[in-house]
């Protein structure tokens, strides 16, 4: 046992002393009761999403959950239904702190309903390149909008007793080779741009935890990056929270323990445990360093009610499909939608006599992206269903072209369990000798193995058996998972497929597993079986074959085992793309107005893979052009969170960017189209005119595994404004809404380090509307790009005027001096009052 600390100063290595904040000093007497082995045991997860407790100090087990778009719970797939929120770009797209705060409060309720202590979000990485696969989880290309939105979200969540976790620390803007990529970024850019959202949410909202990323930063792995984690975040900012690893991110024992990381996830295996105990015994890691890590963990437990059974309040909390939740989620989604074109006020639709709706996304509206952000919602309303409910036979709905290149899990309504007759499948788990471990009904058609199951013996194979709800004829059957698939039907037809893991991401089998599919000619209501013989992966051998990949013997990447997502593929389609396009043209000619819904899917906006183009998948562009050529008026709804190319923009009358609107997607879009709600959002990312026309584009590392942030701090609109990239199609901050505005005047009402601008504006439209007044700063020194420094939203009646004050954030009026290693004021410049940088309404000199 260790003697209690008698002051707040501890030595964490041979040359350095750290003064702990008082909030951490309070934890030291508890820590002194524990042996080294007991301390270390608490610093690695007990399971995939839980931490162990310690009765001797009153510490209860803690539970974590992924949470950017909903609190999924402890099961990666197949868990209980939970609320599916609008995605991050719709939250930030509202440019409204109250909306972000409300989201945080609602997520806390969802967490507490499931006994979750820590929600793994928000994601405060930036939209550096529009190719980034995980941008739908992150707020914007701008550090100030991101940091301010995150601060409100964190404040709302933590005020109700649930910890937020800022992620991913830091420069984690792409997914390709994400476990090994080296983000090469200058210190100035890192501090002014990529660390700023973390700093804001730590300083303004007191975020209780952060997550260290997979990537390297300037040659040092994020989980080992002492300069960032220890020197900047913990010491310079005086932050008393906990830094956990991303799942399986830790590569070395000593370097991560001494580098400022506090907690390794997941468990129970990993590079700490006995290896860390041994490192302390050898003197490679000071025991006081372990104590600091544990003090931060105990403070997190105290804040979330896991220490000494402190509670943050009792329920009941609203159910995910309650009227209250549905209203909130629907309203939040509409507030972030952005109207980027509206010729002759085609929108909102004014009781059309004949409206035609087109596109696969109208039927299969996307409410969320892929990867760890996915949840199991109680429902997901489609645009087709929502508009049909309102317009009845005045609406014609026409399916569109294919939008995917990979098969998807079978629709549970297309299959039934042959034992129970219920929608879903019969899943049987088999041991290595072929004996049955378990057979059960599944409502869905996707399961996980080796992650959150509780088998005493690891399954060697799994079978799906289902009765199809098919018509006689061709049916596509297959599976999604790594291993050997044997797919058979009662006709005797059999197909076998070998699906290996092909990448170096140990999460590949979970987040983007390989797939197979083949056509079978089947009778109606056919009985089919798909068997997967699970293939183990020798990660050590794979990494050894590629010495460029940075893997240590104790790397957590080697402890991932065999886990993954497994799904049955079964689908039948009777219409070709050519037939769908011809049907669309005929329906468009007969309609007063055509609404075409286009977009991306979780294939494109997902974790662990980046995009290669911003072009819409399949023949969606052709669908828009052919409908627009036939219809009198055409409205396009973009069901995607990130920029797409719009080669048909001049051919259509209106474009609504709807994002990924969550479980109430269809009703939210219908509210906006019919005028029940105004799309008050403003763009959070600049939309380029063509591939490559952005300040930062490439996300694929070179042979040295580096992605170089050569654009420096001039990402997104900053680079477009400086002409380092062509003018965008749509500027960051752009958005029309259903109002029109006259900016009467703008004055500087106070100067100093944090100027305040007063703007008088008039609503010259016919509807009550919300305007977002944006203020940017353009320094005189051309070495420093323009940047957003403040914004304020206001609701104004038609014909009325309002005076709006916008406070500028002093953190955007400074720059980092790399030679002096200190902040200094930017100096003179101009404040730009704008509706996005493509529409500047006033300029104010700032001396």
HELIX and SHEET records of a PDB file:
HELIX    1   1 UNK A   22  UNK A   25  1                                   4    
HELIX    2   2 UNK A   28  UNK A   31  1                                   4    
HELIX    3   3 UNK A   36  UNK A   41  1                                   6    
HELIX    4   4 UNK A   55  UNK A   57  5                                   3    
HELIX    5   5 UNK A   88  UNK A   93  1                                   6    
HELIX    6   6 UNK A   97  UNK A  113  1                                  17    
HELIX    7   7 UNK A  135  UNK A  137  5                                   3    
HELIX    8   8 UNK A  143  UNK A  158  1                                  16    
HELIX    9   9 UNK A  187  UNK A  189  1                                   3    
HELIX   10  10 UNK A  190  UNK A  194  3                                   5    
HELIX   11  11 UNK A  196  UNK A  205  1                                  10    
HELIX   12  12 UNK A  222  UNK A  224  5                                   3    
HELIX   13  13 UNK A  226  UNK A  226  1                                   1    
HELIX   14  14 UNK A  227  UNK A  236  3                                  10    
HELIX   15  15 UNK A  253  UNK A  258  1                                   6    
HELIX   16  16 UNK A  273  UNK A  281  1                                   9    
HELIX   17  17 UNK A  287  UNK A  304  1                                  18    
HELIX   18  18 UNK A  323  UNK A  336  1                                  14    
HELIX   19  19 UNK A  343  UNK A  345  5                                   3    
HELIX   20  20 UNK A  360  UNK A  363  1                                   4    
HELIX   21  21 UNK A  371  UNK A  373  5                                   3    
HELIX   22  22 UNK A  383  UNK A  391  1                                   9    
HELIX   23  23 UNK A  392  UNK A  394  5                                   3    
HELIX   24  24 UNK A  412  UNK A  414  5                                   3    
HELIX   25  25 UNK A  508  UNK A  511  1                                   4    
HELIX   26  26 UNK A  539  UNK A  544  1                                   6    
HELIX   27  27 UNK A  556  UNK A  559  5                                   4    
HELIX   28  28 UNK A  577  UNK A  589  1                                  13    
HELIX   29  29 UNK A  620  UNK A  630  1                                  11    
HELIX   30  30 UNK A  649  UNK A  651  5                                   3    
HELIX   31  31 UNK A  662  UNK A  664  5                                   3    
HELIX   32  32 UNK A  665  UNK A  674  1                                  10    
HELIX   33  33 UNK A  717  UNK A  721  1                                   5    
HELIX   34  34 UNK A  810  UNK A  812  5                                   3    
SHEET    1   A 2 UNK A   9  UNK A  11  0                                        
SHEET    2   A 2 UNK A  17  UNK A  19 -1                                        
SHEET    1   B 6 UNK A  50  UNK A  51  0                                        
SHEET    2   B 6 UNK A  62  UNK A  66 -1                                        
SHEET    3   B 6 UNK A 118  UNK A 120  1                                        
SHEET    4   B 6 UNK A 163  UNK A 169  1                                        
SHEET    5   B 6 UNK A 209  UNK A 212  1                                        
SHEET    6   B 6 UNK A 242  UNK A 245  1                                        
SHEET    1   C 4 UNK A 220  UNK A 221  0                                        
SHEET    2   C 4 UNK A 216  UNK A 217 -1                                        
SHEET    3   C 4 UNK A 182  UNK A 184  1                                        
SHEET    4   C 4 UNK A 706  UNK A 708  1                                        
SHEET    1   D 6 UNK A 338  UNK A 342  0                                        
SHEET    2   D 6 UNK A 654  UNK A 657 -1                                        
SHEET    3   D 6 UNK A 633  UNK A 639  1                                        
SHEET    4   D 6 UNK A 593  UNK A 599  1                                        
SHEET    5   D 6 UNK A 355  UNK A 358  1                                        
SHEET    6   D 6 UNK A 395  UNK A 398  1                                        
SHEET    1   E 4 UNK A 415  UNK A 416  0                                        
SHEET    2   E 4 UNK A 461  UNK A 468 -1                                        
SHEET    3   E 4 UNK A 425  UNK A 430 -1                                        
SHEET    4   E 4 UNK A 436  UNK A 442 -1                                        
SHEET    1   F 5 UNK A 415  UNK A 416  0                                        
SHEET    2   F 5 UNK A 461  UNK A 468 -1                                        
SHEET    3   F 5 UNK A 527  UNK A 534 -1                                        
SHEET    4   F 5 UNK A 483  UNK A 489 -1                                        
SHEET    5   F 5 UNK A 494  UNK A 499 -1                                        
SHEET    1   G 4 UNK A 446  UNK A 449  0                                        
SHEET    2   G 4 UNK A 564  UNK A 571 -1                                        
SHEET    3   G 4 UNK A 473  UNK A 480 -1                                        
SHEET    4   G 4 UNK A 515  UNK A 522 -1                                        
SHEET    1   H 3 UNK A 741  UNK A 750  0                                        
SHEET    2   H 3 UNK A 756  UNK A 763 -1                                        
SHEET    3   H 3 UNK A 801  UNK A 807 -1                                        
SHEET    1   I 4 UNK A 787  UNK A 796  0                                        
SHEET    2   I 4 UNK A 769  UNK A 779 -1                                        
SHEET    3   I 4 UNK A 829  UNK A 834 -1                                        
SHEET    4   I 4 UNK A 840  UNK A 846 -1                                        
SHEET    1   J 2 UNK A 814  UNK A 817  0                                        
SHEET    2   J 2 UNK A 822  UNK A 825 -1                                        
END                                                                             
